[in-house]
Amino acid sequence: MSIQPLHPVGLKSQAVNFQLMPPLSLYIHIPWCVRKCPYCDFNSHEAKPVLSLSKGGSLPEKEYVAALLRDLESALPRVWGRRVQSVFFGGGTPSLVSGEGIAEILRQVRMLLPLEHNAEITLEANPGTVEAGKFAAFRAAGVNRLSLGIQSFNDQHLRALGRIHSADEAKRAIAIAQQHFDNLNLDLMYALPQQTLEQALQDVQTALDYSPQHLSCYHLTLEPNTLFAHQPPPLPDDDASSAMQQGIEALLAGQGYAHYETSAFARPKKQSRHNLNYWQFGDYLGIGAGAHSKLSFHDKVIRQARYKQPQAYLDAAVQGMPVQSEQVLSKEDIAFEFMMNALRLNNGFEEVLFQERTSLPLLLIRHELDEAEKRGLLQRDGQRIAPTELGQRFLNDLLQIFLAPEH
């Protein structure tokens, strides 16, 4: 399929300095999974035909790819002339899409948007046999960073999490991925049902045996509107989970991984550029069912949300109207959202970045900064603002200080 780019009316007369705009990323959401995990609160939907993939079942891939590209085409006037520094396929399970489908999406992205020549292009994948067999095709399509959802190398814990792969499948998938990708992230979780400290550290050590460029280690949390929230499993207590967190951080530091964000660890120069753009309050265009966008203009910052249900999204996108809601952020919302993202970074942010990304003076949050510093959650040196070690441990308490009273 081929889509001709739209040329937005009226932009020729506007003097837009794109160098003053935040960096721009593209997020592409694939909403289907083989099975919904009991802890997952993302916009993912069980695709019943996928349950019989081995018997010939398939996603409505052709229709969804066409909808994604129509969505992107309709969004062009909002981002016209801006370069894209990273692309991220998230889900759901993007690796359920064929290599040909991913290649077609990226071909059209390159036609419609100025993509940086060294853009980071990430695809999330599950370690199941069906998905692992596509890794070579994903690399050939232009994906240059793979993120594998391992979660654990312990079969007991994988079953408790509702994962459909085994520990052996996870190990085979990593070996296959490393034949094609030199930039690999492994997702792990800890504080799992009935998990011990030794088991949590063993999961991380097993991951380290493969020397991935990046590790994401998430604390399992019981999110609202998930099966685990309604039927809580037996979880380690706070002291045990804190010991796991500290043990994992020490183990990874000893192996040369920089702990640069709450749950992210990277080899030198292998941080996730896409996620860093989120955390530094850059802009992102999100396409796909339920995807969100945050876009800056000279006089405002807007948020958009696409239709969440896949069929509703398909129907709306083919008509060129995939956006269900759009909101202009208030000054207070902009300030809070900047801090909510930037304070996840262990090294914090340079003070000038606040004004650059929000167009607001730092004085707007002076009282909140003073309060956070007084409580030992924040540190300032006149150039940089960063959470203290205490602030990193109690990040929600730190962020609560910057939340507007009406929220």
Secondary structure as GFF3:
##gff-version 3
##sequence-region A 1 407
A	DSSP	three_ten_helix	11	13	.	.	.	ID=ss1
A	DSSP	three_ten_helix	18	20	.	.	.	ID=ss2
A	DSSP	beta_strand	24	30	.	.	.	ID=ss3
A	DSSP	beta_strand	32	33	.	.	.	ID=ss4
A	DSSP	beta_strand	45	46	.	.	.	ID=ss5
A	DSSP	three_ten_helix	48	55	.	.	.	ID=ss6
A	DSSP	alpha_helix	61	79	.	.	.	ID=ss7
A	DSSP	beta_strand	84	91	.	.	.	ID=ss8
A	DSSP	three_ten_helix	94	96	.	.	.	ID=ss9
A	DSSP	alpha_helix	99	112	.	.	.	ID=ss10
A	DSSP	beta_strand	115	125	.	.	.	ID=ss11
A	DSSP	alpha_helix	129	132	.	.	.	ID=ss12
A	DSSP	alpha_helix	135	141	.	.	.	ID=ss13
A	DSSP	beta_strand	145	151	.	.	.	ID=ss14
A	DSSP	alpha_helix	155	160	.	.	.	ID=ss15
A	DSSP	alpha_helix	167	180	.	.	.	ID=ss16
A	DSSP	beta_strand	184	190	.	.	.	ID=ss17
A	DSSP	alpha_helix	197	208	.	.	.	ID=ss18
A	DSSP	beta_strand	214	219	.	.	.	ID=ss19
A	DSSP	alpha_helix	227	230	.	.	.	ID=ss20
A	DSSP	alpha_helix	238	254	.	.	.	ID=ss21
A	DSSP	beta_strand	258	261	.	.	.	ID=ss22
A	DSSP	beta_strand	264	266	.	.	.	ID=ss23
A	DSSP	alpha_helix	273	279	.	.	.	ID=ss24
A	DSSP	beta_strand	283	287	.	.	.	ID=ss25
A	DSSP	beta_strand	292	296	.	.	.	ID=ss26
A	DSSP	beta_strand	301	306	.	.	.	ID=ss27
A	DSSP	alpha_helix	310	318	.	.	.	ID=ss28
A	DSSP	beta_strand	323	328	.	.	.	ID=ss29
A	DSSP	alpha_helix	331	342	.	.	.	ID=ss30
A	DSSP	beta_strand	349	350	.	.	.	ID=ss31
A	DSSP	alpha_helix	351	358	.	.	.	ID=ss32
A	DSSP	three_ten_helix	362	365	.	.	.	ID=ss33
A	DSSP	alpha_helix	366	374	.	.	.	ID=ss34
A	DSSP	beta_strand	378	380	.	.	.	ID=ss35
A	DSSP	beta_strand	384	387	.	.	.	ID=ss36
A	DSSP	alpha_helix	389	393	.	.	.	ID=ss37
A	DSSP	alpha_helix	395	402	.	.	.	ID=ss38
###
